[in-house]
Amino acid sequence: MATEVVNRPDERRYEIISDGEVAGYAEYILTNDLITFTHTEIDPAFEGKGLGGTLVREALDDVRGRGLAVLPLCPFVKGWIERHPDYVDLVYRSPKE
């Protein structure tokens, strides 16, 4: 199974493509310094193959390369980050007052 994660800025989402088909996506809202992940979905036909984790990992790797902070409102993205502490540094922290 060949997979690829692509950013679709016009649709405000990252998609995971599996064997030429869109298997799922992670929707986001983007500002200058912050990307807010709002919803992640994997097509039921592709569930149980680890594609959700691959999607989030590759999206976050892209976000890291772009120097953005992450606000994980999506429960899937939030939970994935909590289970992978090497990505916690991406999570947005409000400035201390």
C-alpha positions in Angstrom: 0.0 0.0 0.0 1.6 3.2 -1.2 0.7 6.3 0.8 1.4 10.0 0.5 0.4 13.0 2.7 -0.3 16.2 0.8 -1.2 19.7 2.0 -4.2 21.1 0.2 -4.1 24.8 1.3 -7.1 25.8 -0.9 -9.2 23.2 1.0 -7.5 23.9 4.3 -6.6 20.3 5.0 -3.9 17.7 4.8 -4.9 14.6 2.9 -3.5 11.0 3.0 -3.6 9.3 -0.3 -3.5 5.5 -0.4 -3.0 3.7 -3.7 -4.4 6.8 -5.5 -7.5 7.3 -3.3 -8.1 10.0 -0.7 -8.2 7.8 2.5 -8.6 10.6 5.0 -7.8 14.2 5.9 -7.0 16.6 8.7 -8.7 19.9 8.5 -7.1 23.1 9.8 -7.3 26.9 10.2 -4.0 28.7 9.4 -2.8 32.1 10.6 0.6 33.6 10.3 2.2 31.7 13.2 -0.4 29.1 14.2 -2.1 26.1 12.6 -5.3 24.9 14.4 -6.3 21.3 13.6 -10.1 21.1 13.9 -11.1 17.7 12.6 -9.5 14.5 11.4 -11.3 11.7 9.5 -10.3 8.4 7.9 -12.6 6.8 5.4 -14.1 3.6 7.1 -12.7 1.5 4.2 -9.2 2.5 5.3 -9.6 2.3 9.1 -7.3 0.1 11.1 -4.3 0.5 8.9 -2.5 3.2 10.8 -3.3 5.9 8.3 -4.5 8.4 10.8 -1.2 8.3 12.7 0.7 8.6 9.4 -1.4 11.5 8.4 -0.9 13.4 11.7 2.9 12.6 11.9 3.6 13.8 8.3 1.3 16.9 8.7 3.1 17.8 11.9 6.5 17.2 10.3 5.5 19.7 7.6 4.2 22.2 10.2 7.5 21.9 12.1 9.4 22.6 8.9 7.3 25.8 8.4 8.0 27.0 11.9 4.4 27.1 13.0 2.9 26.3 16.4 0.0 23.8 16.7 -3.3 24.2 18.4 -4.8 20.7 18.5 -8.5 21.2 18.9 -9.2 17.9 17.1 -9.3 15.1 19.7 -7.4 12.7 17.4 -4.5 15.1 16.8 -4.4 16.1 20.5 -4.3 12.4 21.6 -1.7 11.6 19.0 0.6 14.4 20.2 0.1 13.3 23.9 1.3 9.8 22.9 4.3 11.1 21.0 6.2 13.5 23.3 8.7 14.4 20.6 5.9 16.5 19.1 4.7 18.3 22.3 7.1 21.2 21.6 4.9 22.2 18.6 1.8 22.8 20.8 0.9 26.5 21.2 1.5 28.0 24.6 -0.1 31.3 25.4 2.4 34.0 26.4 2.7 34.3 30.2 1.5 37.6 31.5 
